[in-house]
């Protein structure tokens, strides 16, 4: 990645995720370059190669029946039958997408179409399949998605396969299929047709990994192949900023004040607040922070943080010499979802000049509390998942970042990926590191209040610690 212009910050005028820099901030920013142990050279960390496999323009054309279908006989009208497809790629979890029905004639493109989430192939996968084409299998079903009584409810119509050459995909975009494909091998009989576009595009990313759990104030490494080098350090703190001293006129006769103090301590034990993660560069200068601004408290009569009253973090960027004068870049809300499976719900917004209450939502989803998941800001993946991601004001295009989150009670060392178009210098990357720490800590902050927290997250002896 050529960063020779980026140390002045001009490129931020073209990056909607980051506002223009002041002259002082521009002078303090630095690129991904640092001196190695041996003198005489500048060691540059390059991004890791990634390839995005995109499946879009999906639609289905069913053959017209040769004679009318009687409703009484339980026949299926092609124009009303729900259809979907499953996309399979070796060593990846299968994906499902709805298929709109098309009445277009001949080879004309469909009137409407959908897209699948697609697949992200990392450097390890690309090395494993180096020189070998991979096969994408698309199976088409009629009927509703899901399972009924343990059995798949859809009926298989047919399948198609598309061969993808990843060798050329790392350097330039490539298209491997664009148009209608026939389902079935009998070319004489009329059969259903699937319209799809399969293409790839290079999607290089910077990769970082926490050297430990965020609450343990770890070092953060940048990863490139088998090479890792420290680029940031974290400092976690938990401070309620409250006074615990007694008033001068306190006496044993003042039972009312004593009862008030006991209730206040009980209330404070039922809230998690004051958490903060500072991100420092290699010189020891603070470059980003995640600060818990809204406490995580249980809803009345429950022991869980509800969606109606979520906890919140601000992701801060430097502005001036004091942290108190830093400006918010993003706001993260988190809560605990109810349902058959416990989930950590979250919503992330970019903060505008109008203040944190007028943010632009760019990510909203739920991940399993037990298994964890991936916190992701990706326009192409999430645009169909939530209304927040499709906001007309959203400036994101394509992949922005992804961060792993372990399940509740598990050791978590987040792995963070950031698209290179969103990282022009170290200060930009630090914001994503702070956001990653915030979503990881939200898993602990949303832990049921009937359960204990680990000691690193506790404020004092009044808190419930493990």
C-alpha positions in Angstrom: 0.0 0.0 0.0 1.5 3.4 -1.0 1.2 5.7 2.0 3.6 8.4 0.8 0.8 11.0 0.8 -1.1 9.7 3.8 1.1 11.1 6.6 -0.4 14.6 5.8 -3.9 13.2 5.9 -5.2 14.7 2.6 -6.7 11.3 1.7 -9.2 11.7 4.5 -11.2 14.2 2.4 -12.1 11.3 0.2 -12.9 8.9 3.1 -16.4 9.5 4.6 -15.6 7.5 7.7 -13.0 10.1 8.8 -13.3 13.9 8.9 -10.6 16.2 7.5 -7.7 16.7 9.8 -6.4 19.8 11.5 -2.8 20.9 10.7 -1.7 19.8 14.2 -3.3 16.3 13.8 -1.8 15.9 10.4 1.7 16.5 11.7 1.3 13.9 14.5 0.0 11.1 12.2 2.2 8.4 11.0 2.1 5.6 8.4 2.6 1.8 8.9 6.4 2.1 8.9 8.8 1.6 11.8 12.5 1.1 12.1 13.7 -2.5 12.3 16.3 -3.7 14.8 19.0 -3.5 12.1 19.7 0.1 11.0 19.6 1.4 7.5 16.2 0.2 6.4 12.5 1.1 6.9 10.4 -2.0 7.5 6.9 -1.8 6.0 4.0 -4.0 7.0 1.9 -4.8 4.0 -1.8 -5.7 4.1 -2.9 -9.3 3.9 -4.4 -10.6 0.7 -8.1 -11.3 0.8 -10.5 -12.1 -2.0 -14.2 -11.6 -1.9 -16.4 -14.0 -3.8 -19.6 -12.2 -4.8 -22.9 -13.9 -5.8 -25.5 -11.5 -7.0 -28.3 -11.0 -9.6 -30.0 -14.1 -8.4 -33.4 -15.0 -9.9 -35.3 -18.1 -11.0 -37.4 -18.8 -14.1 -39.7 -21.8 -13.8 -41.0 -23.7 -16.8 -44.6 -23.0 -17.7 -46.9 -26.0 -17.2 -48.2 -27.7 -20.3 -51.7 -27.7 -18.9 -53.5 -25.8 -16.2 -52.9 -26.8 -12.7 -56.0 -27.6 -10.6 -56.1 -26.0 -7.2 -58.1 -28.9 -5.8 -55.3 -31.3 -6.8 -52.8 -29.4 -4.7 -50.9 -28.1 -7.6 -48.3 -25.4 -7.3 -48.6 -22.1 -9.2 -45.1 -21.1 -10.4 -45.9 -17.4 -9.8 -46.6 -17.9 -6.1 -44.3 -20.6 -5.1 -41.6 -19.4 -2.7 -38.1 -20.4 -3.9 -34.6 -20.2 -2.4 -31.1 -21.4 -3.1 -28.2 -22.8 -1.0 -24.7 -21.8 -1.9 -22.0 -24.2 -1.0 -18.2 -23.8 -1.1 -15.8 -26.3 0.4 -14.6 -25.5 3.9 -17.2 -22.7 4.3 -20.5 -22.6 6.0 -23.3 -22.8 3.4 -25.4 -19.7 2.7 -29.1 -19.2 1.8 -30.7 -16.6 -0.4 -34.3 -16.0 -1.6 -35.0 -16.3 -5.3 -37.5 -14.0 -6.9 -39.3 -15.5 -9.9 -38.8 -14.0 -13.3 -41.0 -13.9 -16.4 -38.4 -12.3 -18.7 -38.2 -13.8 -22.2 -35.2 -15.4 -23.7 -31.8 -14.4 -22.3 -33.1 -11.0 -21.0 -32.0 -10.2 -17.5 -34.5 -10.7 -14.7 -36.9 -7.9 -13.7 -35.8 -8.2 -10.0 -33.0 -10.1 -8.3 -31.3 -10.6 -4.9 -27.8 -11.1 -3.7 -26.1 -13.5 -1.3 -23.8 -12.6 1.5 -20.8 -14.0 -0.4 -17.6 -15.6 0.8 -14.4 -14.0 2.2 -11.3 -15.9 1.4 -8.4 -15.1 3.6 -4.6 -15.5 3.0 -4.5 -19.0 4.5 -7.3 -20.2 2.2 -5.7 -18.6 -0.8 -2.4 -20.3 0.0 -4.2 -23.7 0.4 -5.9 -23.5 -2.9 -3.0 -21.9 -4.7 -3.2 -22.9 -8.4 -6.3 -24.9 -7.9 -9.8 -23.7 -9.1 -12.6 -23.9 -6.5 -16.2 -24.9 -7.3 -19.2 -23.0 -6.2 -22.4 -25.2 -6.0 -25.8 -23.5 -6.1 -28.8 -25.7 -5.2 -32.3 -24.4 -5.9 -35.4 -25.3 -3.9 -39.1 -24.6 -4.0 -41.0 -24.2 -0.8 -40.2 -22.3 2.3 -36.8 -22.1 3.9 -36.1 -23.8 7.2 -37.0 -27.2 8.7 -40.3 -28.7 9.7 -40.3 -31.7 12.1 -36.6 -32.1 11.6 -36.9 -32.3 7.8 -36.0 -29.7 5.2 -39.2 -28.2 4.0 -37.9 -27.2 0.5 -38.0 -29.5 -2.5 -34.9 -29.7 -4.7 -35.4 -28.4 -8.2 -31.8 -28.8 -9.4 -28.3 -27.4 -9.0 -25.5 -25.7 -11.0 -21.8 -25.4 -10.5 -19.5 -22.5 -11.3 -15.7 -22.9 -11.4 -13.8 -20.0 -9.9 -10.1 -19.4 -10.5 -8.7 -17.6 -7.5 -5.2 -17.2 -9.1 -6.3 -14.1 -11.1 -8.6 -12.8 -8.4 -5.9 -11.6 -6.0 -4.7 -8.9 -8.4 -7.8 -7.8 -10.4 -11.6 -8.3 -10.5 -12.9 -11.2 -12.5 -16.3 -12.5 -13.7 -16.9 -16.2 -13.9 -20.6 -16.4 -14.7 -23.1 -13.8 -15.7 -26.5 -14.9 -17.1 -28.9 -17.8 -17.1 -28.0 -21.4 -16.4 -30.2 -24.4 -16.9 -31.1 -26.6 -14.0 -31.0 -30.3 -15.0 -29.2 -32.4 -17.6 -32.1 -33.1 -20.0 -31.7 -30.5 -22.7 -34.9 -31.6 -24.6 -37.4 -31.1 -21.8 -38.2 -27.6 -20.5 -36.6 -27.0 -17.2 -36.0 -24.2 -14.7 -33.3 -21.7 -15.2 -31.2 -19.8 -12.7 -29.8 -16.4 -13.3 -26.7 -15.4 -11.3 -23.6 -13.4 -11.5 -20.4 -14.9 -9.9 -17.4 -12.6 -9.7 -14.4 -11.9 -7.5 -12.6 -8.9 -6.5 -9.4 -8.4 -4.5 -10.1 -7.1 -1.0 -6.8 -6.7 0.9 -7.0 -5.9 4.6 -4.9 -5.0 7.5 -5.1 -7.7 10.2 -4.5 -7.1 13.9 -4.8 -9.3 17.0 -5.0 -8.5 20.7 -2.2 -10.2 22.6 -4.7 -10.9 25.5 -8.1 -10.0 26.6 -9.0 -6.3 26.3 -9.6 -5.9 30.1 -6.0 -7.2 30.8 -4.5 -4.2 28.9 -2.7 -6.2 26.2 -0.4 -5.3 23.3 -2.0 -5.3 19.9 0.0 -6.9 17.0 -0.3 -6.4 13.3 -0.3 -9.7 11.4 1.1 -10.3 7.9 1.6 -13.9 7.0 3.9 -15.5 9.6 5.1 -12.0 10.8 3.6 -10.2 13.7 4.8 -6.9 15.2 3.5 -4.8 18.0 1.8 -1.6 16.9 -0.5 -0.6 19.8 -0.9 -1.1 23.5 -4.1 -0.9 25.5 -4.9 0.3 29.0 -8.2 -0.8 30.6 -9.6 1.1 33.6 -12.8 0.8 35.6 -13.5 4.0 37.6 -16.9 4.9 39.0 -15.5 8.4 39.9 -17.5 8.5 43.1 -16.5 9.6 46.6 -16.7 7.0 49.3 -15.9 9.3 52.2 -18.5 10.0 55.0 -19.7 13.5 55.8 -18.0 15.2 58.8 -21.2 15.2 61.0 -21.8 11.5 60.5 -22.7 9.6 63.7 -24.3 6.4 64.7 -27.5 8.3 65.4 -27.8 9.2 61.7 -29.6 5.9 60.8 -31.5 7.5 57.8 -28.3 8.6 56.1 -26.8 5.1 56.7 -29.8 3.4 55.1 -29.5 5.8 52.1 -25.8 4.9 51.8 -26.7 1.1 51.8 -29.3 1.6 49.1 -26.8 3.6 47.0 -24.2 0.8 47.3 -26.8 -1.8 46.3 -27.8 0.3 43.3 -24.2 0.8 42.3 -23.6 -3.0 42.6 -26.4 -3.4 40.0 -24.8 -1.3 37.3 -21.6 -1.6 35.3 -20.1 1.7 34.4 -16.9 3.7 34.1 -15.1 1.2 31.8 -12.6 2.7 29.4 -9.9 1.4 27.1 -7.1 3.8 25.9 -5.2 2.9 22.8 -1.5 4.0 22.6 0.9 4.0 19.7 4.5 2.7 20.0 5.7 6.1 21.2 3.3 6.0 24.1 1.0 8.7 22.7 -2.8 8.1 23.1 -4.4 7.7 19.7 -7.9 6.4 20.4 -10.2 5.5 23.2 -13.4 3.6 24.0 -15.4 5.1 26.9 -18.5 3.7 28.4 -20.9 6.7 28.6 -24.2 4.9 29.4 -24.0 2.4 32.3 -25.1 -1.2 31.6 -28.0 -1.7 34.1 -30.6 -4.5 34.4 -34.2 -3.8 33.5 -36.6 -3.5 36.5 -37.5 -6.9 37.8 -34.8 -8.7 35.6 -31.1 -9.4 35.7 -30.4 -8.5 32.0 -29.7 -5.4 30.0 -32.7 -4.9 27.7 -32.9 -3.4 24.2 -35.1 -0.6 25.6 -32.3 0.6 27.9 -29.0 -0.4 26.3 -25.6 0.4 27.6 -23.4 2.6 25.3 -19.8 3.4 24.4 -18.3 6.3 22.6 -15.3 5.7 20.4 -13.1 8.8 20.7 -10.4 10.3 18.5 -7.7 12.8 19.7 -8.6 16.5 19.6 -6.3 18.6 21.8 -4.1 17.5 24.6 -6.7 16.4 27.1 -8.8 13.3 26.7 -11.8 15.3 28.0 -11.6 17.4 24.9 -11.5 14.4 22.4 -14.2 14.2 19.9 -16.5 11.2 19.4 -16.1 9.2 16.1 -18.7 6.5 16.8 -21.3 5.3 19.3 -21.9 1.6 20.1 -25.0 0.4 21.9 -25.3 -3.1 23.3 -27.9 -5.2 25.0 -29.0 -8.7 25.7 -31.6 -10.1 23.4 -34.4 -12.4 24.6 -35.4 -15.5 22.7 -34.9 -19.2 22.5 -31.1 -18.5 22.2 -29.5 -15.7 24.2 -27.9 -13.1 21.9 -25.8 -10.0 22.2 -27.5 -7.3 20.3 -25.6 -4.2 19.1 -25.9 -1.1 17.0 -23.0 1.1 15.8 -23.4 4.6 14.5 -21.0 7.2 13.1 -21.2 10.4 15.1 -21.8 13.6 13.1 -21.2 17.2 13.8 -24.8 17.4 15.2 -23.8 15.3 18.2 -24.0 11.6 19.3 -27.8 11.7 19.3 -27.9 12.2 15.5 -25.5 9.5 14.4 -25.6 7.6 11.1 -26.3 3.9 11.7 -24.0 1.6 9.8 -24.2 -1.8 11.6 -26.8 -3.6 13.6 -27.1 -7.3 14.4 -27.1 -10.0 17.0 -24.5 -12.7 17.9 -24.8 -15.7 20.1 -23.8 -15.2 23.7 -22.8 -18.8 24.0 -20.8 -19.2 20.8 -19.7 -15.6 20.1 -19.5 -14.4 16.5 -18.2 -11.7 14.2 -18.8 -8.0 14.7 -18.9 -6.8 11.1 -19.3 -3.5 9.3 -19.9 -4.6 5.7 -22.4 -2.9 3.3 -22.7 -5.9 1.0 -23.3 -8.4 3.9 -25.6 -6.4 6.1 -27.6 -4.3 3.8 -30.4 -6.9 3.7 -30.1 -7.7 7.4 -31.3 -4.5 9.0 -32.8 -1.2 8.2 -30.0 0.5 10.0 -27.5 -0.7 7.5 -29.5 0.6 4.5 -29.7 4.1 5.8 -29.5 6.5 2.8 -27.0 8.6 4.8 -24.6 5.6 5.3 -21.2 6.4 3.8 -19.9 2.9 3.9 -19.1 0.9 0.7 -18.2 -2.7 0.9 -16.1 -4.2 3.7 -15.0 -1.8 6.5 -14.0 -4.1 9.4 -14.6 -7.4 11.1 -13.7 -8.4 14.7 -14.0 -11.8 16.4 -15.9 -12.0 19.7 -15.7 -15.1 21.8 -18.7 -16.4 23.7 -19.5 -15.6 27.3 -16.9 -16.8 29.8 -14.3 -17.7 27.1 -10.9 -16.3 26.7 -11.1 -13.7 24.0 -8.2 -12.3 22.0 -10.0 -10.4 19.2 -8.7 -10.7 15.6 -9.5 -7.5 13.8 -9.6 -7.0 10.0 -9.8 -3.6 8.4 -10.2 -2.8 4.7 -7.2 -0.9 3.5 -9.3 1.9 2.0 -10.3 2.9 5.5 -6.8 2.9 7.0 -4.5 5.7 5.9 -2.4 5.9 9.0 -2.0 4.5 12.5 -4.6 6.8 14.1 -7.3 5.5 11.7 -6.5 1.9 12.6 -6.5 2.7 16.4 -10.2 3.7 16.2 -11.1 0.3 14.9 -9.0 -1.3 17.6 -10.9 0.7 20.2 -14.3 -0.3 18.7 -13.2 -3.9 18.7 -12.3 -3.7 22.4 -15.7 -2.1 23.1 -17.8 -4.8 21.5 -15.7 -7.5 23.2 -16.2 -5.9 26.6 -19.9 -5.5 25.9 -20.2 -9.3 26.1 -19.1 -9.0 29.7 -21.1 -5.9 30.4 -24.3 -7.7 29.2 -23.6 -10.7 31.4 -26.6 -11.6 33.6 -26.4 -9.6 36.8 -27.0 -12.8 38.7 -23.6 -14.0 37.6 -20.2 -12.8 38.7 -17.7 -10.8 36.7 -14.0 -11.5 36.6 -11.8 -9.4 39.0 -10.2 -7.4 36.2 -13.6 -5.9 35.4 -14.6 -5.0 39.0 -14.4 -1.5 40.4 -14.0 -2.3 44.1 -14.8 -4.8 46.8 -18.5 -4.0 46.5 -18.8 -5.4 43.0 -19.6 -9.0 42.3 -16.3 -10.6 41.2 -15.3 -14.1 40.3 
